[in-house]
Amino acid sequence: MLKFYHAPWSRSSNVLWLMEELGVPYEIELIDFRAPVPDSYRAIQPNKKVPAISHDGVIITERAAISIYLADAFPQAGLAPKIGDAARAAYLTWLVYADSVFDPAVALHTLKLEYEPSGVSFGSFDDLVANLERRLSQSEFIAGDRFTAADVQVAGSMGYVMQQKWLPERPAFAEYLARTTTRPAAKRAEQKDLEMARNIPALAEMFKGQ
Ligand SMILES: N[C@@H](CCC(=O)N[C@@H](CS)C(=O)NCC(=O)O)C(=O)O
């Protein structure tokens, strides 16, 4: 059984998209972090964050690890180059980059927190933007010429950040998002997330009159 601990409109929404790409049955347990999360959830995710998954009784946390695990566990979905395939190098690099560089660099830049790029593991915001733009100008998808779970991680994160105008606009970014976030699985996930968000008490105000 595949169980997914999820909160709508959060970092775990990338994993919701991945679940839809996989095309396998899964069950959602909602974790409403907009209200107090029971301490018992620490047994699943020690930092009380989403996402987390439990697959046949095995728990996996951290978005990048979850994405790598799921794409390998369900190879029929074709979302990961196989071990031994040279294409796996770019795939793993970009899949992990989304959480280890993109996410913290954008967060600190948005919070206007000043730091010395050489003093942190993820470097500068400007280097991130330049690296992403270079890559997406050369390559149709983030890991090469086909869609992979790395695109769910990168495009899922970029989509939200671009909406918030936390990344500068670049033609390569817009074209990449148009190629990836319009996929049927992405749209299904978006719709499911919207329906779940409607039932979150802290978000009720946004849905008034709808
Ligand atoms: N490093 C974690 C981060 C996940 C994360 O930041 N989740 C946020 C949702 S956007 C969360 O659960 N926040 C709830 C809280 O901190 O109370 C991962 O990649 O899975």
The ligand as an SDF file (V2000), in Angstrom:
LIG
                    3D

 20 19  0  0  0  0  0  0  0  0999 V2000
   12.8530   19.3270    3.6420 N   0  0  0  0  0  0  0  0  0  0  0  0
   11.4480   19.0240    3.5670 C   0  0  0  0  0  0  0  0  0  0  0  0
   10.7020   20.3330    3.6170 C   0  0  0  0  0  0  0  0  0  0  0  0
    9.2360   20.1910    3.5260 C   0  0  0  0  0  0  0  0  0  0  0  0
    8.5240   21.4660    3.9610 C   0  0  0  0  0  0  0  0  0  0  0  0
    9.1250   22.5380    4.0980 O   0  0  0  0  0  0  0  0  0  0  0  0
    7.2090   21.3380    4.1700 N   0  0  0  0  0  0  0  0  0  0  0  0
    6.4000   22.4250    4.6470 C   0  0  0  0  0  0  0  0  0  0  0  0
    5.2440   22.6490    3.6810 C   0  0  0  0  0  0  0  0  0  0  0  0
    5.5810   23.8620    2.4850 S   0  0  0  0  0  0  0  0  0  0  0  0
    5.7440   22.0470    5.9650 C   0  0  0  0  0  0  0  0  0  0  0  0
    5.4280   20.9010    6.1940 O   0  0  0  0  0  0  0  0  0  0  0  0
    5.5080   23.0330    6.8210 N   0  0  0  0  0  0  0  0  0  0  0  0
    4.7590   22.8250    8.0340 C   0  0  0  0  0  0  0  0  0  0  0  0
    5.3960   23.3940    9.2450 C   0  0  0  0  0  0  0  0  0  0  0  0
    6.5930   23.6560    9.2540 O   0  0  0  0  0  0  0  0  0  0  0  0
    4.6550   23.5450   10.2090 O   0  0  0  0  0  0  0  0  0  0  0  0
   11.1690   18.2310    2.2900 C   0  0  0  0  0  0  0  0  0  0  0  0
   11.8250   18.4890    1.2850 O   0  0  0  0  0  0  0  0  0  0  0  0
   10.3240   17.3300    2.2940 O   0  0  0  0  0  0  0  0  0  0  0  0
  1  2  1  0
  2  3  1  0
  2 18  1  0
  3  4  1  0
  4  5  1  0
  5  6  2  0
  5  7  1  0
  7  8  1  0
  8  9  1  0
  8 11  1  0
  9 10  1  0
 11 12  2  0
 11 13  1  0
 13 14  1  0
 14 15  1  0
 15 16  2  0
 15 17  1  0
 18 19  2  0
 18 20  1  0
M  END
$$$$
